[in-house]
Amino acid sequence: MLEPAGLTTAEESAYLGLLRQGSATVDQLARRTGRPTTQISRAVAGLHRKGMVHRTPPPHGLVVPVPPDEAIEQLIQRQHAELDRVREAAHALAAQTRDRTAGRRTGELIEIVQGQASVQRAFDRVQRVAKATMRMLVAPPYAAAEQVNRVQMERGREITYRVVYTIDALADPATLAAAGEHVRNGEIARLAPSVPTKLAVADRTLALLPLVLTDAAQDAAVLVHPCALLDALVALFEGVWSTASPLGLSGAGEVTARGEISHEDRKLLSLLVAGMTDETAGARLGMSRRTVVRRMQHLMETAGAQSRLQLGWRARERGWLPEA
């Protein structure tokens, strides 16, 4: 019961014996607990250091328990203070490590991982390292036999998962079902026609990508530590993310693409891309200029575009425009 607070089994036994039957000498406490006197003597010394008992002066030399609400609270506060010191030391070590990155050898910045089990452990490791955000590009072939990412299901409410799936990936029924589970668990998902590589990046701390994109990809991968290559992989993800279409859940709970546009909006886009003004395109489609402007603003928001020029590029990438 008290082991999570830092007590050994013998210390807990001695302390509970004191609470239930009152103060006692070490010999009496040993008889109560059925433990050797030497073991109880060490346990009492440990309890005394932790502020959970005090001793009366000779000749009686009784061991007196401190009330548990006071003793445990003080013990927990001391553990918190110790953990805070450990956290500060870890941050200092991390800062020193970052400062030395420029002088590190290539072998320290890049790890080669071989074997399917090792790749899976590396994937789990990357996710465990993340403090705020996991970035992932998902495409066949798959690094794990099971489709549902068990670590993601554990951590999906603690950190943000931003994931881009390919159309081919979601064509696989198991992957589609797993994506639904992940989105329900908080994942922010998008869909792209293709991605340049499979990828998992924890914040800007650690990345994992396959050495080759073949059926044997799950047998060899690369772990990348903070360096220019890791920065490039983050930029690669953000580039793919910016042009991908949002995914969500339908009323039936299935993963579905968001942001699809109507046939009328496709016609409007094609006319404007062809060089027509808002007034001319609107007249052709029976819309007012105000309606054209409102529709274009909606399309820019849907595509995540900052300008009409950017909207034209993204509309072409998403297949909203007819092929030339």
N, C-alpha and C positions, 0 to 999 in steps of 0.2 A: 504493500500500500504506500509506503513512504520511500521506496527505492528511487522513484523518479526525482525526489527532492535531494538525492545524493547520499542517502543512508545505505550502509551495507545491511545484509540480512541480519547479522548479529546485533548491529546497532538498533535496527528496528525492533527486534525481539526484546532487547533490553529496555528500550524506551517504552514500548507498549506494556511490558511487565510493570514498570514503575507507575505508569498512568493508571493501570487497572487495580493494582494492589498497594500502591503507596510507596513511600521512600524505603530504601533498603541498603544494607551494606553490599559490597561486591559479592561476598560469599552467599548471602541470602538471595541475591538476584540470580546468581548462577544456579542455585537450587530451583528457583521459580521457573527459569527458562529451560532447565535441563541441559545447559551448555557448560563446557569446561570453564573453570574460574579464570584461567589465563585469557581465554577468548573474551569473556565478559569484561575482564579488566581492560583489554584493548578497546572493546566497544564503548565502555564508559569514558575512556580517554578521548575517543573520537567524538562522542556526544558532547563532551565538555568543550572541545575545540570548536564545535559547531554551535555552541550556545544553547544546547537543548537540555542540559542538566547543570546543576551546581552541587557542590559537596559541602557538608557541614564539617566544622573542625573536629579534630580528635577530642575525646577518645571514641566517640560514636562513629564518625566518618561515614555518615549516611549519604547516599546518592539521591538527590531530590530533582524530580522532573520539572522543567519549565513548562507552563501551560502551552498546549499545542498551538493555539491561535497566535500566541506571541512568538514561540520558537520557530514554527514553520514559516511564518511571514518574514522573520529576520533572515532565515536561511535562504529563502527564495530571493530576497533583496540582495544578499551577498552574491548569489549565483548570477543574478542579472548584472551586477557590477562587474563580475569576472568575465561574463560573456561580452559585455561592452568593451572591456579592455582587449579581449581577443579580437573583436571586430575592428577596433582601431588599429591593432597590430596587423591584421590582414589587409586593411586598406593601405597602411604604410608599405607593406611588402609588395602589394599590387602596384603602387606608385613607383617603387624602386624598379620593379620588373618592367613597367612601361618605359621608364627612363633608359633601361638597358636594351630595349628592343632594337634600336638602330645598330647596336654592336653584336647582336646575336647571329650565330651561324644559321645557314639555311636549314640544317637539320633540326634546329630548335624551333623554327617557325613553321615547318611543315612536317607532319607525321604521315607515313604510309600505313594504312590499315589493311590487312589481308585476312580473308576468311569471312564467310557469311556471319558467323556468330560475333566475330570481332567488329564487323561493320555495324551490326545491330547495337552492340554495346557502345560503340562510338556515337551512334545516333542518339541513344539514350543519354549519354554523357553531355552532348551538346545541349539537349533540352534541359538537363539538370543545372547547367551552368547559367542559363538565361535568367536575368533579374527582371527584365521588363518586357522584351519583345522577341518572339521567334519569327523569323522570315523563312518561308519554305516554298520551293518550286517543286511541284509533284508531277511526275510523268513516268510511264513505263520505261524499263522494267522496275520492279519494286524491290526495296532493300530488305523487306521483312515478309515472312510468310503470312503473318496475320495483317489484315488491312487496318483494323482499328488501332490507332496509336495509343497504347496504354498509358505512356508517360504524359501525353497530351491530355488524356481524359483526367489524369490526376492534377495537372498543373493549369488546365485551360481556364480556370477561374482566378488563378493567381497572376498569370502573365498574359499578354496579348499574343495570339497566334494570327499572323497574316500569311495566307496561303494562296498560291496561284496553281490551279489545276489546268491540265491540258484537256482538250475535247476527248482525246484518245483515253486519257486516264479515267474520265467519268463514263466512258463507254463500257468500262469494266463494271459489272453489277456489284461486286464486292467492294470496290473502291467507291462507287457511288453511294452505297449504303453507309460505308465508313465516313464519307464526307458529310452525310446527313447527321450522323452522331456527333461529329466534331463541330459542325455549325450550331447544333442545338446546345453544345457545351460552351459556346462563346466564340468560336473561330470566325474570323473575318475572311471570307473566301472570295476569290475572283476566278474567272475563266479566260484562258487565252488559247488561240488556235494551236500554238506550240510554244515551248520554252527551250532556251539554248542548252540547259543542263538541269539535272536534278540538283537540289541545293537545300541545305538547312543552315541557318545562321543564327547564333545566339547573340543578341544585341550587336555589339562590335567587338566581341570577345573571342568567338570560336566559330568556325564554319566547317561543314562536311560536304564534300561533293565526290561523285564517282570518278575513277580514273578513266573509264570508258563508258559509253552509252550503248551497251549491248546486253544480251541476256545474261552475261556473266558479270554485269556491273556490280551486283551485290557482293561480289567476292573481293573487290579491291576499291578502296576509297582514300581520300586525302583529308586530313584534319589540318586546317589553316589557323594559326595563331595570329594575334595582332601584327599586321604589316601592311604594305601597300596592296598586296594581293587581296587581303581581307577587305580593305576599303573598296577595291574594284568589284568584289563579289556583292557587297552591299549595294553599290551603285547599279550593278547588273540587275539585281532583284527589283530595285525601285523603278528602273526603266521598264521592266516587264509589267510590274504592278500598275504603272501609270496608264498603260494602254489596254489592260485587261478589263473585262466586263464583270460587274458585281454579281455574286451568287447569293441566293437566299433560299428560304424554305417556302414551298407552296402550301396552300391550305391543307393538302394531304400529307404534309410533312416531308415531301421529297425535295431534293436540291434542284433548284431551277435558276436559270440566268435571269438577272434583272436588267432593266434598261433597254429591252428590245423596243424598237420604235415602230410606229404604225406605217402602213403602206403610203398614207398621205404624207407623212413626214419624210419618207424616203424620196417621194416625188419632189417635195419642196427642196430637199438637200441637193438633189441632182440638178434642179433648175438653177439654184444659187451657185453651185460649183461650176456650172456651165457659163456663168458670167452674168446672169440676169440680176437686175436690181430687186430690192424687196417689193417695190410697187408692181413691177412687171410679173414677178413670180406669183405674187398674191393675186393679181388679176387673172393669171392663167388658171389658178386653182380656186378662184372664187373666195379669196381671203382678203381681209383688210390689211393694211400695212402694220397696224398694231398687233393683229393676230400673228403675222409673219414674225415680227420681232419677239413676241412672247414665245412662239414655238421654237425659235432659234435659241432663245435663252434656256429653255427647257432641254434642248438637245445638247447644248454646251455643258450644262450641269450633269446630264446623264453620261456624257463622254468624259467628264473631268477636264474639259478644255478651257483655256483661258482666253482664247480668241477664236474668231471664225476661221482663220487660217489653220490653227491647230485642230479645230473641229473637222475641217476637211480631211486632214491627214488621218485622224482617228476614225472618221467615218469610213475611209477607204480600208483601214486596217481591220475594222470590225465587219466589213462586208455590207455596210449600209448603202453603198453606191454600186450601181451596175458596173460590171467589168467593161473596160474600154475595148 
